Amino acid sequence: PAPSGIAIVAVLSIMSVSWFTGNLSGPPWLTWMGSLLPRRIRGRFFANRERLSLGTISITVLLVGLLMDIVYDPNGPAYQPTAMWTICGVLAVAAICGMADILCYRRVPEILPAPSPEAQVRREDPDQQLYDEQPTPRPVGLARWRALLHDLLIEPLSNRVFRSYVLFGTTLTFSVTCSGWYIWLNAMDNLGFSSLATNSLFLVIGPVAGIFAARPWGRAIDHWGRRPVLVLCTIGVVLSLVPWLFISRQTPAPDFAVRGVSWALSQVGRAFGREGWVSPETALPVGAYLWSVLACIIGGATWPGVNVAQTNIVLGFSEGTGKSRYMAASAVLISVGGALGGLAGGVMTRSLEGLQQHPIAFSPFAWTNWHLSFVLAIAARLLAMFWLYGMPD
């Protein structure tokens, strides 16, 4: 049934607390990693970390997707206790894994940055210590908050390199949130992919491509720098969206591919007690799925390069005393881009809902409001590449 207002508020509150606490730990974690990891191996280290994460994601999503398809009956009643308890069990296991993840850091050593030469002089010079002990007036009330905001957000933006990086990250995050969820809706509603097929597409096929591509990107970062990798990978994430503009349910596919997919799905259904899962007469959008696989492979192979290069750039800003404000500023400003992207995508798709019934005909394609969000995302990613121009590594 349609969720109640209380249910919506509860879900949004839980998600807000989750994201708040997750971002609370981001700046100190990055500063910590900046102290732990030498520059010469950071690219390879985070590439290997990305590969392990993507491999775990692929296996987990595939198993959970199969489990949900088994327990959920799309033709059954609106409330299905078995599916509900299965979802609760999956979330409980995920919560335990999340706590275990944090507890693993108990065994990681804490490395504090060495004191600056000025601080060392003050520590050894009694006269300097007496001088430093003189009280310094501190702003109070609103002035104190204004000074804190200036120190955390405004002052880091005076750094030209940091400003270019933040504009790149903000624009790229805008492009992700303005179209991200609508790619899923387009895959399921427009193209007719099942839940398992959609989950496999975005959370298995893409990450598997990333597993193979992450290590070369890490080596390239260590040898050639972060900016060249960002340029190449940003071109890749632009190209990964282009096929979605031209994929339709009528996209043709070879007969052998259609027969092979139908046979494989029927065998999987039989193995899990779902004999009628896919009938031979079902018109499967195999051609659309094959082109979608290509788009996800391109995106899956290039996004790890973007992520690893961005992490290495932020770690560079984290080095030295008092540089945690760069971590906070980048997290806040890039998140603003994500929030604006979500609002822009939502307003665009909502205001153009009529295109669902009367799409823009572009034979043999039909563009809806979701496709226009893809166009906006492509434009934003091209703009993100502009900020890389002239940005020193």
Salt bridges, closest charged atoms under 4 A:
ASP132 OD2 - ARG122 NE 3.47
GLU155 OE2 - ARG325 NH2 3.47
ASP222 OD2 - ARG44 NE 2.63
GLU275 OE1 - ARG270 NE 3.51
GLU319 OE1 - ARG39 NH2 2.82
GLU319 OE2 - ARG42 NH2 2.66
GLU353 OE1 - ARG350 NE 3.65
ASP393 OD1 - ARG226 NE 3.02
